[in-house]
Amino acid sequence: MPPVVPPTRGDGLTPAQEALSRRLRRGCAQALAGAVDSGPGVRGLCEAVQQAYAALDDVLLGLDFDPPVACARGCLHCCFNQVSLTPPEALYLGIHVLERFSSEERAAAAGRVAGLLDVIRGRTRRELGDIRHLTPCAFLRDGACAVHAARPLACRGWNSVDVDACRLSVELRDPLAPIPSYALQRELAGAVQEGLLEGSAALGLEAGYLVMTRAVALMDARGVLACAEDWLASRPFLAAAPR
C-alpha cells in the first residue's frame, strides 16, 4: 500500500482504542483456536474466519470517522496491490471461490493469477509495492471486487478519505504518493489478522503471511480442500506456495 498521512483530525490511537485492538485480537485468537480444535474441520475454520470478519465489521460500524472514509463500490484504485494474508484468510477465500464461482469464472481467475505470477515471481514485498500499478488484483472484475465478502483483512483495513489521492497514486505510477487515511481502521484489521495467527500457532498450525496471488496459485494447483486438510493436519501450506 502507499504511505499514509493523517486526515484532518489526526490518526493517533488513544489508550481506549489500543485496548479495543487488544480485545479484538484476543477474541479472534480464542475463537479460531476453539472452532478448529473442537471441530468440524474445514467448515469450522470457515465459520471462525467469518466470525472474525463480522467482529471487525461490527466494530467499524460503531465508529464515527470525521471526515468520512471515502471508499465505495466502483473505487478500485487500492485494488492495484499485492496484499498479504494468513492461512485462515487464504483458505476461506479459496473455499468462497470454489463454492460461489462457476467453473468458467474459476478458470478465468486462474488465468489472471498465472499472468500475475509471471510479473511478481522472485520479487520482494517492497519491490511489489514499486510496481503495484502493473498488478491489479486477480479478483477485480467489472470495476468491483468479485470476492468482496471474502476479501482479506489487508483490504478490509485499508481506507482513504481522499479518492483523488488514490487515483493519482495509480495514474502517476507513484507508490510513494501519500494517502490520507485512518490508522484506527488499519490497526483493528491488523489486530484481527494477528488474532488469526495467534489462534493458529496455539494449535501448532502453520502461521505466517503470504502474498495473496501466490496463495491462490497454490490452491489452484493442489485444490483448496487438499490445502485446507493439510493445514488443519499441521502440514505445510505456506511453505509449498510458488515464489
C-alpha positions as a LaTeX table, in Angstrom:
\begin{tabular}{lrrr}
\hline
Residue & $x$ (\AA) & $y$ (\AA) & $z$ (\AA) \\
\hline
Met1 & 0.00 & 0.00 & 0.00 \\
Pro2 & 1.14 & 3.62 & $-0.50$ \\
Pro3 & 2.35 & 5.55 & 2.56 \\
Val4 & $-0.36$ & 7.20 & 4.60 \\
Val5 & $-0.73$ & 10.67 & 6.06 \\
Pro6 & $-3.19$ & 11.69 & 8.76 \\
Pro7 & $-6.59$ & 13.12 & 7.79 \\
Thr8 & $-7.61$ & 16.47 & 9.22 \\
Arg9 & $-8.40$ & 15.12 & 12.71 \\
Gly10 & $-5.13$ & 13.17 & 13.02 \\
Asp11 & $-4.78$ & 9.42 & 13.29 \\
Gly12 & $-3.01$ & 8.64 & 16.57 \\
Leu13 & $-4.61$ & 5.93 & 18.70 \\
Thr14 & $-5.97$ & 6.64 & 22.17 \\
Pro15 & $-5.45$ & 4.22 & 25.09 \\
Ala16 & $-9.08$ & 3.15 & 24.74 \\
Gln17 & $-8.59$ & 2.39 & 21.05 \\
Glu18 & $-5.43$ & 0.41 & 21.77 \\
Ala19 & $-7.35$ & $-1.58$ & 24.38 \\
Leu20 & $-10.10$ & $-2.25$ & 21.84 \\
Ser21 & $-7.47$ & $-3.54$ & 19.42 \\
Arg22 & $-6.07$ & $-5.92$ & 22.04 \\
Arg23 & $-9.54$ & $-7.26$ & 22.92 \\
Leu24 & $-10.33$ & $-7.84$ & 19.26 \\
Arg25 & $-7.04$ & $-9.70$ & 18.73 \\
Arg26 & $-7.51$ & $-11.92$ & 21.77 \\
Gly27 & $-11.13$ & $-12.66$ & 20.94 \\
Cys28 & $-10.34$ & $-13.71$ & 17.37 \\
Ala29 & $-7.41$ & $-15.87$ & 18.52 \\
Gln30 & $-9.58$ & $-17.68$ & 21.05 \\
Ala31 & $-12.47$ & $-18.09$ & 18.61 \\
Leu32 & $-10.28$ & $-19.59$ & 15.89 \\
Ala33 & $-8.46$ & $-21.93$ & 18.26 \\
Gly34 & $-11.72$ & $-23.08$ & 19.79 \\
Ala35 & $-13.53$ & $-23.58$ & 16.49 \\
Val36 & $-10.73$ & $-25.51$ & 14.79 \\
Asp37 & $-9.82$ & $-27.54$ & 17.86 \\
Ser38 & $-13.37$ & $-28.74$ & 18.53 \\
Gly39 & $-14.45$ & $-29.26$ & 15.12 \\
Pro40 & $-15.82$ & $-29.83$ & 12.22 \\
Gly41 & $-12.67$ & $-29.34$ & 10.18 \\
Val42 & $-12.85$ & $-27.05$ & 7.16 \\
Arg43 & $-16.35$ & $-25.86$ & 7.98 \\
Gly44 & $-15.30$ & $-24.84$ & 11.49 \\
Leu45 & $-12.37$ & $-22.93$ & 10.02 \\
Cys46 & $-14.66$ & $-21.05$ & 7.64 \\
Glu47 & $-17.11$ & $-20.19$ & 10.41 \\
Ala48 & $-14.29$ & $-18.90$ & 12.62 \\
Val49 & $-12.92$ & $-16.64$ & 9.88 \\
Gln50 & $-16.40$ & $-15.42$ & 9.04 \\
Gln51 & $-16.98$ & $-14.56$ & 12.70 \\
Ala52 & $-13.67$ & $-12.70$ & 12.84 \\
Tyr53 & $-14.63$ & $-10.61$ & 9.81 \\
Ala54 & $-18.06$ & $-9.94$ & 11.30 \\
Ala55 & $-16.48$ & $-8.82$ & 14.59 \\
Leu56 & $-14.35$ & $-6.29$ & 12.72 \\
Asp57 & $-17.33$ & $-5.07$ & 10.68 \\
Asp58 & $-19.39$ & $-4.58$ & 13.85 \\
Val59 & $-16.65$ & $-2.51$ & 15.48 \\
Leu60 & $-16.10$ & $-0.37$ & 12.40 \\
Leu61 & $-19.83$ & 0.29 & 12.03 \\
Gly62 & $-19.85$ & 1.74 & 15.54 \\
Leu63 & $-17.08$ & 4.25 & 14.80 \\
Asp64 & $-17.66$ & 7.81 & 13.65 \\
Phe65 & $-14.93$ & 8.90 & 11.27 \\
Asp66 & $-14.72$ & 12.60 & 10.51 \\
Pro67 & $-14.01$ & 13.23 & 7.68 \\
Pro68 & $-15.77$ & 10.07 & 6.46 \\
Val69 & $-13.97$ & 7.21 & 4.76 \\
Ala70 & $-14.29$ & 7.70 & 1.00 \\
Cys71 & $-14.01$ & 4.03 & $-0.04$ \\
Ala72 & $-17.06$ & 2.80 & $-2.00$ \\
Arg73 & $-18.07$ & 0.38 & $-4.73$ \\
Gly74 & $-16.54$ & 1.39 & $-8.06$ \\
Cys75 & $-13.46$ & 2.92 & $-6.41$ \\
Leu76 & $-10.81$ & 0.39 & $-7.39$ \\
His77 & $-7.54$ & 2.30 & $-7.03$ \\
Cys78 & $-6.36$ & 0.34 & $-3.97$ \\
Cys79 & $-7.05$ & $-2.92$ & $-5.85$ \\
Phe80 & $-3.72$ & $-2.40$ & $-7.61$ \\
Asn81 & $-1.77$ & $-4.08$ & $-4.84$ \\
Gln82 & $-0.43$ & $-7.48$ & $-3.91$ \\
Val83 & $-1.81$ & $-7.88$ & $-0.42$ \\
Ser84 & $-0.59$ & $-10.36$ & 2.19 \\
Leu85 & $-2.86$ & $-12.70$ & 4.11 \\
Thr86 & $-2.75$ & $-15.56$ & 6.62 \\
Pro87 & $-3.56$ & $-19.25$ & 6.03 \\
Pro88 & $-7.09$ & $-19.00$ & 7.53 \\
Glu89 & $-7.86$ & $-16.00$ & 5.30 \\
Ala90 & $-6.41$ & $-17.71$ & 2.23 \\
Leu91 & $-8.35$ & $-20.92$ & 2.77 \\
Tyr92 & $-11.58$ & $-19.05$ & 3.46 \\
Leu93 & $-11.08$ & $-17.10$ & 0.24 \\
Gly94 & $-10.31$ & $-20.28$ & $-1.71$ \\
Ile95 & $-13.42$ & $-22.06$ & $-0.44$ \\
His96 & $-15.53$ & $-18.98$ & $-1.22$ \\
Val97 & $-14.28$ & $-19.08$ & $-4.83$ \\
Leu98 & $-14.84$ & $-22.85$ & $-5.05$ \\
Glu99 & $-18.42$ & $-22.56$ & $-3.82$ \\
Arg100 & $-19.51$ & $-19.29$ & $-5.42$ \\
Phe101 & $-17.72$ & $-19.13$ & $-8.79$ \\
Ser102 & $-18.74$ & $-21.09$ & $-11.87$ \\
Ser103 & $-16.13$ & $-23.31$ & $-13.49$ \\
Glu104 & $-15.71$ & $-20.67$ & $-16.19$ \\
Glu105 & $-15.19$ & $-17.93$ & $-13.60$ \\
Arg106 & $-12.66$ & $-20.03$ & $-11.73$ \\
Ala107 & $-10.76$ & $-20.73$ & $-14.93$ \\
Ala108 & $-10.72$ & $-17.03$ & $-15.83$ \\
Ala109 & $-9.44$ & $-16.09$ & $-12.37$ \\
Ala110 & $-6.76$ & $-18.80$ & $-12.58$ \\
Gly111 & $-5.60$ & $-17.32$ & $-15.88$ \\
Arg112 & $-5.28$ & $-13.87$ & $-14.31$ \\
Val113 & $-3.38$ & $-15.37$ & $-11.38$ \\
Ala114 & $-0.97$ & $-17.12$ & $-13.74$ \\
Gly115 & $-0.31$ & $-13.83$ & $-15.53$ \\
Leu116 & 0.32 & $-12.04$ & $-12.24$ \\
Leu117 & 2.73 & $-14.74$ & $-11.12$ \\
Asp118 & 4.88 & $-14.03$ & $-14.14$ \\
Val119 & 5.10 & $-10.38$ & $-13.04$ \\
Ile120 & 5.67 & $-10.90$ & $-9.30$ \\
Arg121 & 7.88 & $-14.01$ & $-9.38$ \\
Gly122 & 11.03 & $-13.55$ & $-7.32$ \\
Arg123 & 10.13 & $-10.06$ & $-6.14$ \\
Thr124 & 10.11 & $-8.93$ & $-2.52$ \\
Arg125 & 7.10 & $-7.21$ & $-0.95$ \\
Arg126 & 8.93 & $-3.89$ & $-1.21$ \\
Glu127 & 9.57 & $-4.47$ & $-4.92$ \\
Leu128 & 5.93 & $-5.38$ & $-5.43$ \\
Gly129 & 4.94 & $-2.01$ & $-3.98$ \\
Asp130 & 7.10 & $-0.28$ & $-6.56$ \\
Ile131 & 5.28 & $-1.97$ & $-9.45$ \\
Arg132 & 1.77 & $-2.07$ & $-7.99$ \\
His133 & 0.31 & $-0.23$ & $-10.98$ \\
Leu134 & 1.17 & $-3.35$ & $-13.03$ \\
Thr135 & $-0.55$ & $-5.83$ & $-10.71$ \\
Pro136 & $-4.33$ & $-5.38$ & $-10.47$ \\
Cys137 & $-5.94$ & $-7.94$ & $-8.17$ \\
Ala138 & $-6.95$ & $-11.15$ & $-9.94$ \\
Phe139 & $-10.43$ & $-10.80$ & $-8.45$ \\
Leu140 & $-11.04$ & $-7.29$ & $-9.78$ \\
Arg141 & $-13.93$ & $-7.73$ & $-12.23$ \\
Asp142 & $-16.05$ & $-5.10$ & $-13.96$ \\
Gly143 & $-14.67$ & $-2.42$ & $-11.68$ \\
Ala144 & $-15.57$ & $-4.23$ & $-8.46$ \\
Cys145 & $-14.28$ & $-6.91$ & $-6.11$ \\
Ala146 & $-15.62$ & $-10.31$ & $-7.14$ \\
Val147 & $-14.83$ & $-11.76$ & $-3.69$ \\
His148 & $-15.89$ & $-8.81$ & $-1.55$ \\
Ala149 & $-17.50$ & $-10.92$ & 1.18 \\
Ala150 & $-14.30$ & $-13.00$ & 1.49 \\
Arg151 & $-11.73$ & $-10.26$ & 0.88 \\
Pro152 & $-8.65$ & $-10.40$ & 3.15 \\
Leu153 & $-8.09$ & $-8.23$ & 6.19 \\
Ala154 & $-5.48$ & $-6.15$ & 4.38 \\
Cys155 & $-8.31$ & $-4.98$ & 2.12 \\
Arg156 & $-10.76$ & $-4.53$ & 4.99 \\
Gly157 & $-8.31$ & $-2.37$ & 6.90 \\
Trp158 & $-7.19$ & $-0.15$ & 4.06 \\
Asn159 & $-9.08$ & 3.13 & 3.84 \\
Ser160 & $-8.84$ & 6.63 & 2.42 \\
Val161 & $-10.53$ & 9.96 & 2.89 \\
Asp162 & $-9.42$ & 11.30 & $-0.50$ \\
Val163 & $-10.37$ & 9.46 & $-3.70$ \\
Asp164 & $-8.29$ & 11.83 & $-5.84$ \\
Ala165 & $-5.14$ & 10.99 & $-3.90$ \\
Cys166 & $-5.75$ & 7.28 & $-4.50$ \\
Arg167 & $-6.43$ & 7.84 & $-8.20$ \\
Leu168 & $-3.30$ & 9.90 & $-8.70$ \\
Ser169 & $-1.16$ & 7.31 & $-6.94$ \\
Val170 & $-2.14$ & 4.76 & $-9.60$ \\
Glu171 & $-2.30$ & 7.06 & $-12.60$ \\
Leu172 & 1.08 & 8.63 & $-11.86$ \\
Arg173 & 2.55 & 5.23 & $-11.02$ \\
Asp174 & 3.82 & 6.67 & $-7.77$ \\
Pro175 & 3.85 & 4.05 & $-5.00$ \\
Leu176 & 5.11 & 6.67 & $-2.54$ \\
Ala177 & 2.20 & 9.07 & $-3.04$ \\
Pro178 & 0.70 & 9.82 & 0.42 \\
Ile179 & $-2.88$ & 8.69 & 1.04 \\
Pro180 & $-4.83$ & 10.36 & 3.90 \\
Ser181 & $-6.37$ & 7.55 & 5.95 \\
Tyr182 & $-7.26$ & 6.40 & 9.46 \\
Ala183 & $-4.76$ & 4.42 & 11.48 \\
Leu184 & $-7.54$ & 3.02 & 13.68 \\
Gln185 & $-9.21$ & 1.05 & 10.89 \\
Arg186 & $-5.85$ & $-0.35$ & 9.79 \\
Glu187 & $-4.94$ & $-1.16$ & 13.39 \\
Leu188 & $-8.19$ & $-3.03$ & 14.06 \\
Ala189 & $-7.96$ & $-5.09$ & 10.87 \\
Gly190 & $-4.37$ & $-5.88$ & 11.76 \\
Ala191 & $-5.46$ & $-6.95$ & 15.24 \\
Val192 & $-7.91$ & $-9.45$ & 13.76 \\
Gln193 & $-5.19$ & $-10.76$ & 11.45 \\
Glu194 & $-2.79$ & $-11.15$ & 14.37 \\
Gly195 & $-5.53$ & $-12.92$ & 16.29 \\
Leu196 & $-5.93$ & $-15.45$ & 13.48 \\
Leu197 & $-2.19$ & $-16.07$ & 13.50 \\
Glu198 & $-2.10$ & $-16.45$ & 17.29 \\
Gly199 & $-5.02$ & $-18.86$ & 17.23 \\
Ser200 & $-3.31$ & $-20.88$ & 14.50 \\
Ala201 & 0.00 & $-21.01$ & 16.35 \\
Ala202 & $-1.76$ & $-22.06$ & 19.56 \\
Leu203 & $-2.91$ & $-25.21$ & 17.75 \\
Gly204 & 0.50 & $-25.91$ & 16.28 \\
Leu205 & $-0.64$ & $-24.95$ & 12.78 \\
Glu206 & 1.49 & $-23.13$ & 10.24 \\
Ala207 & 1.19 & $-19.39$ & 10.87 \\
Gly208 & 2.66 & $-16.69$ & 8.65 \\
Tyr209 & 1.99 & $-14.35$ & 5.77 \\
Leu210 & 1.88 & $-14.94$ & 2.03 \\
Val211 & 1.12 & $-12.74$ & $-0.96$ \\
Met212 & $-2.47$ & $-13.50$ & $-1.94$ \\
Thr213 & $-1.69$ & $-14.25$ & $-5.59$ \\
Arg214 & 0.81 & $-16.93$ & $-4.55$ \\
Ala215 & $-1.66$ & $-18.48$ & $-2.11$ \\
Val216 & $-4.39$ & $-18.60$ & $-4.76$ \\
Ala217 & $-1.98$ & $-20.16$ & $-7.26$ \\
Leu218 & $-1.14$ & $-22.87$ & $-4.74$ \\
Met219 & $-4.81$ & $-23.61$ & $-4.09$ \\
Asp220 & $-5.49$ & $-23.73$ & $-7.83$ \\
Ala221 & $-2.65$ & $-26.18$ & $-8.35$ \\
Arg222 & $-3.32$ & $-28.52$ & $-5.41$ \\
Gly223 & $-7.00$ & $-27.96$ & $-4.75$ \\
Val224 & $-8.28$ & $-25.75$ & $-1.97$ \\
Leu225 & $-9.76$ & $-28.58$ & 0.06 \\
Ala226 & $-6.50$ & $-30.52$ & $-0.07$ \\
Cys227 & $-4.65$ & $-27.41$ & 1.10 \\
Ala228 & $-7.15$ & $-26.91$ & 3.91 \\
Glu229 & $-6.86$ & $-30.53$ & 5.05 \\
Asp230 & $-3.06$ & $-30.30$ & 5.02 \\
Trp231 & $-3.06$ & $-27.10$ & 7.05 \\
Leu232 & $-5.55$ & $-28.44$ & 9.59 \\
Ala233 & $-3.34$ & $-31.53$ & 9.97 \\
Ser234 & $-0.30$ & $-29.31$ & 10.75 \\
Arg235 & 1.28 & $-29.99$ & 7.39 \\
Pro236 & 2.87 & $-27.12$ & 5.40 \\
Phe237 & 0.66 & $-24.79$ & 3.43 \\
Leu238 & 2.54 & $-21.55$ & 3.01 \\
Ala239 & 5.88 & $-23.29$ & 2.58 \\
Ala240 & 4.61 & $-25.05$ & $-0.54$ \\
Ala241 & 3.48 & $-21.89$ & $-2.31$ \\
Pro242 & 5.16 & $-20.74$ & $-5.54$ \\
Arg243 & 7.57 & $-17.85$ & $-5.16$ \\
\hline
\end{tabular}
